[in-house]
Amino acid sequence: MNKPMNMLVSYFPKKGHEQALLALIKKHYPAVLKAGLATDEPAQIWRATDKRSGASYFVERFAWINAEAPDLAHQTPEIMAVWEPMGPVMENMTIVKIEEV
């Protein structure tokens, strides 16, 4: 059975681009939902601060409708219109699939 895929994405902004990146992250879930590729459970977005380095970044939790959805997203212009501008304002990102244990 093709079940939803829970994701946890960490977005590490370039210095001085925190607000620009956050604005794009806030557009992410609405775009994937409108494309029919995310579950109806709203995304959650947090600001995280590393206790050791003090570095601040953003974390988003959302769920794709299935394992094929990320590939379809790469073919969806409305989603790419959110993803492509992220590159210039990010240092790095981590994308992890999470599963309840």
C-alpha positions in Angstrom: 0.0 0.0 0.0 1.2 3.5 -0.9 1.0 5.4 2.4 1.8 9.0 3.3 5.5 9.8 3.7 6.3 12.0 6.7 9.1 14.5 6.1 11.3 16.7 8.3 13.2 19.3 6.4 15.9 21.6 7.9 16.6 24.8 6.0 19.8 26.6 6.8 19.7 30.2 5.6 22.6 32.3 4.3 23.4 35.2 6.6 21.0 38.1 6.0 18.6 35.9 4.1 16.6 34.5 7.0 13.3 36.3 6.2 13.5 35.7 2.5 13.9 31.9 3.2 11.1 31.9 5.8 8.8 33.5 3.3 9.5 30.8 0.8 9.1 28.0 3.4 5.7 29.4 4.2 4.7 29.0 0.5 6.0 25.5 0.3 3.1 23.5 1.9 0.3 25.5 0.2 2.0 24.8 -3.2 2.4 21.0 -2.6 -1.1 20.8 -1.2 -2.7 22.7 -4.1 -0.8 20.3 -6.5 -2.5 17.4 -4.6 0.9 16.0 -3.4 0.7 16.6 0.3 -1.7 15.3 2.9 -4.4 17.6 4.4 -2.5 17.7 7.7 -1.0 21.2 7.8 2.7 21.6 7.8 4.5 22.8 10.9 7.4 25.3 10.8 9.7 26.0 13.6 12.8 28.2 14.1 15.5 26.1 15.6 18.7 27.3 17.3 21.7 25.0 17.8 22.6 25.1 21.5 26.3 24.8 20.8 26.9 27.0 17.9 24.0 29.4 18.3 23.2 29.0 14.6 19.5 29.5 13.7 17.6 27.7 11.0 14.1 26.5 10.1 12.5 23.1 10.4 9.4 22.0 8.5 7.3 18.9 9.1 4.8 17.8 6.4 3.7 14.6 4.7 3.7 13.7 1.0 0.7 11.7 -0.1 3.0 8.9 -1.1 6.5 8.0 -2.1 6.0 9.1 -5.7 4.9 12.6 -4.8 8.4 14.2 -4.5 9.3 13.1 -8.0 6.0 14.6 -9.3 6.8 17.8 -7.4 9.9 18.2 -9.5 7.7 18.2 -12.6 5.2 20.8 -11.2 6.0 24.4 -12.1 4.1 25.9 -9.1 6.3 23.9 -6.7 9.5 24.6 -8.6 8.6 28.3 -8.4 9.0 27.9 -4.6 12.0 25.5 -4.6 14.2 27.3 -7.2 14.5 30.6 -5.4 15.5 28.8 -2.2 18.9 27.9 -3.6 20.4 31.4 -3.5 19.2 32.1 0.1 20.3 28.8 1.7 23.6 27.5 2.9 22.3 23.9 3.1 19.3 21.8 3.8 18.6 18.3 5.1 15.6 16.3 4.0 14.7 13.3 6.1 11.9 10.8 6.0 10.6 10.1 9.5 8.7 7.1 10.7 7.0 6.6 14.1 8.5 3.7 16.1 
